[in-house]
Each structure stands twice: as C-alpha cells, then as structure tokens.
Amino acid sequence: MRHFSTLSPEQLERLFCVPPRPVDLTAGRDQLAVALGATIYCPATRQRLAGDLLRLARRGSVSAVACLEDSVPDDRVAEAEEILVRELTGLARTPGWREDPPLMLFVRTRTPEQLLSVVERAGVGLDCLLGFVLPKFGGAGQPDPADWLAAVRRASDLAGRRLWAMPVLESRDVAHLDTRHEALFRIREVLDANRDLVLAVRTGATDLSAAYGLRRPRGSTVWDVRVVADVLGDVVNVLGRADGTGHPITAPVWEHFGTGERVFRSVLSPGPFAESGAEELREQLIDDDLDGLVREIVLDTVNGLQGKTVIHPSHVAVVHAMSVVTHEDWTDASDVVGQVSGGAMRSSYRNKMNEAGPHRAWAERVLARADAFGVACEGVTYVQVLKALDEATVAIKAAGG
C-alpha cells in the first residue's frame, strides 16, 4: 500500500523529489496514524460493500471505515451486521487482500458488545481489519471508555494480532465547557493506560456542533464555529501534546459535496492554478464547494490535526494533495533536525528563522508526513499534484475501475 499509487512512474518523478514510501501495516503507531490520510466512511448497509472498498482503493483511498453506528438506521442494525460479516468474508477471499491489503479498514460499532459480536462472527474476514472506531467515547450514558478498550484488547487476542482503536471525541461532555476538562482528563487516563492499542484520536465536529444546534455551512470551516474550535483546541491541549505523552489527533469530517448557493466569494488563490494551466480545476473545486475543504485542511494542519474524515470519494484527492510536504517545509524540517547542538539559523529559503529547539517537534512531524506522502519538487504545489490525481481518476473511471 502506498499513497499516490494511481500516478505513473513518470508523474511521480516529475512531482516528487522524495516519493512517498510504502505503508507498512506492522509499523508503529505514529507512522500508521500519519498515513491514514483521508479516512472515508461507508455505511455497512451497502450490499456491495466489498466491491465499493476495492473501487475506493483503486482510485487512491488508503483508509476506510465500515460504519454500524450513526449512518445505519436503528431498525437496520441487524441487517447491517449480516452484510458486514458477509462482505468481510468476500474481501478475505479476494486474491491478494489478506497478503497485501490495498487499504486500512476499520469498523465503527455502537457498543463494545457489538464489536466483539462482529469479531466472533467475522471468521476469515477478521484478517481484513486493522481495527475499530469507537464512537462518542467517554460520553455520559455511553459505554465506559475502559470497556471499549477492553473489548479491543479481547478482539486482538481473538485475532492473534494487535487491532487498533480510534476513539471519537464527540459527546456533549466534551463539548460543554463545564464538563469538558474533567471528561478529557478521564479520557486521557484510559488512553494512556492502553497506549499500545490507540492508533489515533478522532474528532466528531458534526456531533460537537449539534450540542449547540449548529451546522457549519459550505462557506465556513469548522474553525469558524467558535464553540467547536474551542473544543478542538482543548482536545489538542490535553491529548495532542508533543512531549511524548500525546496521541495523534485527526481532523473532523468534511460533510459537504455537490453544489450549493454561495454567499461569499472563494478565497482560493488563482495564482497556482494559472501557473499550472489548471484554471478549469479551480472552477470545478469552487463549483463542488471543495475550496472550503482546502481552506479547512490548511487550518487543521496549523492547529495540530492530521488526516481527515471524509464522506465522498471526491474529497480524498484534495486531502492527499494537501498532505504532500512542500519542498520548503521539508528543507526547513531537515535543517532543524540536523542541527543537533541547538541554536537559531536562517532558513535555506531565506524567508524565516528556524530554531532547533522550539521547532524540533514540528520538524519531526513534517518528516514523518514526508515518509507517507512524499516531498514535492521545488516549485511544485498541491495544484499540480491534485491535477495529476484528477487526470488519473478520470482514466481509471474510463477503464471501468
């Protein structure tokens, strides 16, 4: 499995000075977490779930979640479980999947009991799973966080290998200020006690917004919703520290696709598109409201989040193109890490100061992302990468993939 597998060798050589490395599913937590990229959710009620997942992998997805929770109506849960078990078995019998899975697959269950029930019924299909997404983690009236992690540990024992947990912080206990800190500290205790199982902490902006009766429109980002932005900031503060005690924190879902009425003019800079002869691509992004996704990804990264939950295949290429490390950032990060004796220095691009001490944690994260997503050649922007991905997707669809 490798990011940008849809690109040809010629495209990879033209776009990347350091190409993305293959993702080793037996790697440590930090390497796997940063490689998640755009994690796409699929309701487990899809009758052709296995085929859908294979199609997503052919078109560039590397992580997906089969969902038994909010995306499934209550009266169809039993049906969804049967479909999921059947489709996992089909995936396991797909040539090459069990030996070299084309994507990281997780299941989102409603309760620890349902999680173990799926595991016990999955049979050979269990070989297709990398882990589980744990919804509304730590919320009042929800399963105890320790019970969730105990279920994942039991599932790992049944599988004979580690299965990862990705708890989702989206409950009202986390949303509301008067209970937030206590809830986060309690969650931290459980996660720290099970650090060997926790791949990443996911954030649920839809439920966090719902705690206030809010929903961000197409023209806004989650960071414009002040009460939700405050929650995300506290999550990073308590659970995402860079002192060795933190956990990877993933960015919340982008839930829009298709066109809609625009209130504000797009802030998507036309320059990189004009320089790449990709003006039509810019117009398409704006028509599909994906310029808002671009802006939100930039703000996610600035605020310490990585990857993103998505709900539509058109989102995947945008998230991945924006995840490629720029040549400038890679140069800065390499200079910082290489300065073992500390001190400050002028950047190689001669436009900023790099400090070996304060910037080291940032630099290490940049280099980890470079391993998964590669480093763009000097002068190459996300636009060229996105244009190449768009062309590759069109070709794959035309070929019936």
C-alpha positions in Angstrom: 0.0 0.0 0.0 1.3 3.4 -1.0 -0.2 6.9 -1.3 -0.5 8.1 -4.9 -0.4 4.6 -6.4 -2.7 5.9 -9.2 0.1 8.1 -10.5 2.5 6.8 -13.2 6.3 6.5 -12.5 6.8 9.5 -14.8 4.3 11.6 -12.9 5.9 10.6 -9.6 9.3 11.6 -10.8 8.0 14.9 -12.1 6.1 15.8 -9.0 8.2 14.4 -6.1 11.8 14.9 -5.1 11.2 12.4 -2.4 8.5 9.9 -3.3 6.0 8.5 -0.8 7.2 5.3 0.9 5.0 2.2 1.1 2.9 2.0 4.2 3.9 -0.9 6.5 0.8 -2.1 8.3 3.0 -3.6 11.0 4.7 -0.2 11.7 4.4 1.7 14.9 1.6 3.9 15.8 2.9 7.3 14.7 3.9 6.0 11.2 0.5 4.4 10.7 -1.5 7.3 12.1 0.1 9.9 9.8 -0.5 7.6 6.8 -4.3 7.4 7.4 -4.9 10.5 5.2 -8.5 10.9 4.1 -10.5 8.2 6.0 -13.7 7.6 4.1 -16.8 6.3 5.9 -19.2 3.8 4.2 -22.5 2.6 5.8 -22.4 -1.1 6.4 -25.8 -1.4 4.8 -24.2 -1.2 1.4 -25.0 -4.5 -0.3 -21.8 -4.4 -2.4 -19.6 -3.1 0.4 -16.6 -5.2 -0.6 -16.7 -4.0 -4.2 -17.1 -0.4 -3.1 -14.0 -0.7 -0.9 -12.0 -2.3 -3.7 -13.1 0.5 -6.0 -12.1 3.2 -3.5 -8.6 1.5 -3.2 -8.2 1.5 -6.9 -9.0 5.2 -7.0 -6.5 6.2 -4.3 -8.1 5.7 -0.9 -5.9 4.1 1.7 -8.2 4.1 4.8 -11.8 3.4 5.2 -14.4 2.8 7.9 -17.4 0.5 7.6 -19.9 2.1 9.9 -22.6 0.3 12.0 -23.4 3.5 14.0 -25.0 6.8 13.1 -25.1 6.1 9.3 -27.3 3.0 10.0 -31.0 3.4 11.0 -31.8 1.6 14.3 -34.2 -0.8 12.6 -31.5 -2.0 10.1 -28.6 -2.7 12.6 -29.0 -6.5 12.5 -29.2 -6.4 8.7 -26.0 -4.2 8.5 -24.2 -6.7 10.8 -25.0 -9.5 8.5 -24.0 -7.6 5.4 -20.7 -6.6 7.1 -19.8 -10.1 8.1 -20.6 -11.4 4.6 -18.7 -8.6 2.8 -15.6 -9.0 5.1 -15.5 -12.7 4.1 -15.7 -11.7 0.5 -12.8 -9.3 0.9 -10.7 -12.0 2.7 -11.2 -14.3 -0.4 -10.2 -11.5 -2.8 -6.8 -12.5 -4.2 -4.0 -10.6 -2.5 -6.1 -8.7 0.0 -5.0 -10.7 3.1 -1.4 -10.8 2.0 -1.1 -7.1 0.9 -4.3 -5.1 1.8 -4.9 -2.2 -0.5 -6.3 0.0 2.3 -6.5 0.2 6.1 -10.0 -0.9 7.0 -11.8 -0.2 10.3 -15.3 -1.0 11.7 -17.3 1.5 13.7 -19.6 -0.2 16.1 -22.2 1.0 18.6 -21.1 -0.8 21.7 -18.2 -3.0 23.0 -20.6 -5.9 22.9 -21.4 -5.4 19.2 -17.7 -5.1 18.5 -17.0 -8.5 20.0 -20.0 -10.0 18.3 -18.7 -8.9 14.9 -15.3 -10.2 15.7 -16.6 -13.6 16.7 -18.7 -13.9 13.6 -16.2 -12.5 11.1 -14.2 -15.7 10.6 -11.5 -15.2 7.9 -13.0 -11.7 7.4 -11.3 -10.6 10.6 -8.0 -10.7 8.7 -9.1 -7.7 6.6 -9.5 -5.4 9.6 -6.9 -3.1 11.1 -9.1 -2.0 14.0 -12.2 -0.3 15.2 -13.6 3.2 15.6 -15.2 3.9 19.0 -18.0 6.5 18.8 -19.0 9.0 21.5 -16.0 7.9 23.6 -16.3 8.9 27.2 -19.8 10.5 26.9 -22.4 10.3 29.7 -24.8 7.4 29.1 -22.3 5.8 26.7 -20.2 2.7 27.3 -17.4 3.2 29.8 -14.1 4.1 27.9 -12.3 1.3 29.7 -14.9 -1.2 28.5 -14.3 -0.1 24.9 -10.5 -0.6 25.2 -11.0 -4.0 26.9 -13.2 -5.1 24.0 -10.5 -4.1 21.5 -7.9 -5.9 23.6 -10.1 -9.0 23.6 -10.6 -8.7 19.9 -6.8 -8.5 19.4 -6.5 -11.7 21.4 -9.0 -13.5 19.2 -7.3 -12.2 16.0 -3.9 -13.2 17.2 -2.5 -9.7 16.4 -3.0 -6.2 17.6 -6.1 -4.5 16.4 -6.1 -0.7 16.7 -8.6 1.6 18.4 -9.6 5.0 17.2 -11.9 6.6 19.8 -14.1 9.5 18.6 -14.5 12.6 20.8 -17.9 13.9 20.0 -20.0 13.7 23.2 -21.7 16.6 24.9 -19.5 16.0 28.0 -16.5 17.0 25.8 -18.5 19.8 24.0 -19.8 21.7 27.1 -17.3 23.8 29.0 -18.5 22.9 32.5 -17.8 19.2 31.9 -15.1 19.3 29.2 -11.9 19.3 31.2 -13.0 16.6 33.6 -14.1 14.5 30.7 -10.8 15.0 28.8 -8.7 14.2 31.8 -10.7 11.0 32.4 -10.3 10.0 28.8 -6.6 10.7 28.9 -6.2 8.3 31.8 -7.9 5.5 29.9 -6.0 6.2 26.7 -2.6 6.4 28.5 -3.3 3.1 30.2 -4.0 1.5 26.8 -1.4 3.4 24.7 -0.4 0.2 22.9 -3.9 0.0 21.3 -4.6 3.6 20.5 -3.8 4.5 16.9 -5.3 8.0 16.8 -8.0 10.1 18.5 -10.7 11.2 16.1 -12.8 14.3 16.5 -16.5 14.5 15.6 -17.4 18.0 14.6 -20.9 17.1 13.5 -21.9 15.9 17.0 -20.0 18.7 18.7 -21.8 21.3 16.6 -25.1 19.5 17.3 -24.6 20.1 21.1 -25.3 23.8 20.2 -27.8 23.3 17.5 -25.2 24.4 14.9 -24.1 23.2 11.5 -21.3 24.9 9.5 -22.4 25.9 6.0 -20.4 25.4 2.9 -18.8 28.8 3.1 -17.3 28.2 6.6 -14.8 25.9 8.2 -15.1 24.2 11.5 -12.6 26.7 12.8 -15.1 29.5 12.1 -17.6 27.8 14.5 -16.0 29.3 17.7 -17.5 27.0 20.3 -16.4 23.9 18.3 -13.0 25.4 17.6 -12.6 25.9 21.4 -13.3 22.2 21.9 -10.8 21.1 19.3 -8.2 23.4 20.9 -8.7 21.8 24.3 -8.5 18.3 22.8 -5.2 19.1 21.3 -4.0 20.7 24.5 -4.9 17.7 26.7 -4.4 14.8 24.3 -2.1 16.0 21.5 0.9 17.3 23.3 4.3 16.9 21.7 6.2 15.9 24.8 5.8 12.2 24.2 2.6 11.9 26.3 0.2 12.9 23.5 -1.7 11.0 20.8 -2.2 11.7 17.1 -5.4 13.8 16.7 -7.2 13.5 13.3 -9.3 16.3 11.8 -13.1 16.2 11.8 -15.3 15.3 8.9 -15.9 17.5 5.8 -19.6 16.8 5.2 -20.4 18.7 2.1 -20.4 17.6 -1.5 -22.1 18.9 -4.6 -23.0 22.5 -5.4 -24.9 25.0 -3.4 -25.7 28.7 -3.3 -22.6 30.7 -2.4 -22.7 33.7 -0.1 -19.0 34.6 -0.2 -16.5 34.8 -3.0 -13.9 32.0 -3.0 -10.6 32.8 -1.3 -8.9 30.0 -3.2 -5.9 31.8 -4.8 -6.0 31.6 -8.6 -2.2 32.0 -9.0 -1.1 28.4 -8.5 -3.8 27.2 -10.9 -3.0 29.7 -13.6 0.7 28.8 -13.4 -0.2 25.1 -13.8 -2.7 25.6 -16.6 -5.4 24.3 -14.2 -7.9 27.1 -14.2 -10.7 24.7 -15.0 -9.7 22.6 -12.0 -10.1 25.7 -9.8 -13.5 26.4 -11.1 -14.5 22.8 -10.6 -13.3 22.9 -7.0 -15.3 26.0 -6.4 -18.4 24.6 -8.1 -18.2 21.5 -5.8 -17.5 23.6 -2.7 -14.2 21.9 -2.3 -12.4 25.2 -2.0 -13.8 25.3 1.6 -12.2 21.8 2.2 -8.9 23.2 1.0 -9.1 26.1 3.5 -10.2 23.8 6.3 -7.3 21.4 5.7 -4.8 24.3 6.0 -6.4 25.4 9.3 -6.5 21.8 10.6 -2.8 21.4 10.0 -1.9 24.8 11.6 -3.9 23.7 14.7 -2.1 20.4 15.1 -4.6 18.0 13.5 -3.7 15.4 10.8 -5.6 13.5 8.2 -9.3 14.0 7.8 -12.6 12.1 8.0 -14.4 12.4 4.6 -17.7 11.1 3.2 -17.3 11.3 -0.5 -14.6 10.0 -2.9 -14.1 13.5 -4.4 -12.6 14.6 -1.0 -9.8 12.0 -0.9 -7.6 13.5 -3.6 -7.9 17.0 -2.1 -6.8 15.8 1.4 -3.9 13.8 0.0 -2.7 16.5 -2.3 -2.7 18.9 0.6 -0.8 16.4 2.7 2.3 16.3 0.4 5.1 18.1 2.2 6.3 21.2 0.3 10.0 21.4 -0.6 10.3 24.5 1.6 8.9 22.7 4.7 11.0 19.7 4.1 14.1 21.8 3.8 13.3 23.6 7.0 12.5 20.4 8.9 15.7 18.7 7.7 17.8 21.7 8.7 16.1 21.8 12.2 16.6 18.1 12.8 20.2 18.2 11.5 21.1 21.0 14.0 21.9 18.8 17.0 23.6 21.5 19.0 20.6 23.8 19.1 20.6 27.5 18.2 18.8 29.6 15.5 19.5 29.8 11.8 18.2 31.5 8.7 16.1 29.2 6.6 17.5 27.9 3.3 14.7 29.8 1.6 15.9 32.9 3.3 12.5 33.9 4.4 12.3 32.9 8.1 14.2 31.9 11.2 14.5 28.2 12.2 15.2 27.4 15.8 16.5 23.9 16.5 14.9 23.6 19.9 11.4 25.1 19.6 10.8 23.8 16.1 12.1 20.2 16.5 8.8 18.6 17.3 7.2 20.3 14.3 10.1 19.2 12.1 9.8 15.6 13.2 6.1 15.6 12.4 6.8 17.1 9.0 9.4 14.4 8.2 7.0 11.7 9.3 4.4 13.1 6.9 7.0 13.2 4.2 7.6 9.5 4.6 3.9 8.8 4.0 3.0 11.4 1.4 6.4 12.4 -0.1 8.0 15.7 -0.7 7.1 17.9 -3.7 9.9 19.0 -6.1 10.9 22.6 -5.7 8.3 24.8 -7.3 5.6 22.1 -7.3 2.4 22.9 -5.4 -0.6 21.0 -4.3 -2.3 22.1 -7.5 0.0 20.1 -9.8 -0.5 17.0 -7.6 -4.2 17.5 -7.5 -4.4 17.9 -11.3 -2.4 14.7 -11.8 -4.7 12.8 -9.4 -7.7 14.2 -11.2 -6.4 13.0 -14.5 -5.6 9.6 -13.1 -9.1 9.2 -11.6 -10.7 10.1 -15.0 -8.6 7.5 -16.7 -9.4 4.8 -14.1 -13.1 5.5 -14.4 -12.9 5.4 -18.2 -11.3 2.0 -17.9 -14.1 0.8 -15.6 -12.1 0.9 -12.4 
